[in-house]
Amino acid sequence: MVKVSPLTDKTEQRFKTLFAKYYEELGCDDDCAHLLDEYVLPDCLAGLVSIETVEDGGEVAGFVIYQIDGIENEWNFKEGFGDVREIYVRPESRRNGLGRLMLYTAELKLKERGAERSYCLPCEEAVPFFNACGYLLTNGYNCDLDCRVYEKPDLNNCCKP
């Protein structure tokens, strides 16, 4: 059985392990444990970001981190937009629809919270996934992360590419 649900105490350690693998795949040099303990998890507890995990057969297989950009967030790139900040599925669980399920869950929740559009700043390897889910390349560019901006122009069609 596949289930997407908010991060809990029960799934936190597996999330941390997957987040570390995600950062390793990206080739990030940041101290992952520090990032999680000082920023990501406190921001989740404060309600500034949301974290959903996906379980497949009782095992946590991935996560998505998302928010609505606003002045209360340290990361406020496109105020009022839904921001899909991070999405990851462990390699052995890819190509089974779990990423799409998590993305659509995040989009629905962003829409419920008032976002009409969403964006992401994907690494090159993730661009085909976001394109397939309806995200379009814009003229936007994020200098801090050295990447292009992709937007989903209408969350009313969040479950359609």
Salt bridges, closest charged atoms under 4 A:
GLU12 OE2 - LYS16 NZ 3.68
GLU25 OE1 - ARG94 NH2 2.92
ASP37 OD1 - LYS16 NZ 3.26
GLU52 OE2 - LYS109 NZ 3.03
GLU59 OE2 - ARG14 NE 3.50
GLU92 OE2 - ARG90 NE 3.62
GLU107 OE1 - LYS152 NZ 3.24
GLU151 OE2 - LYS78 NZ 3.01
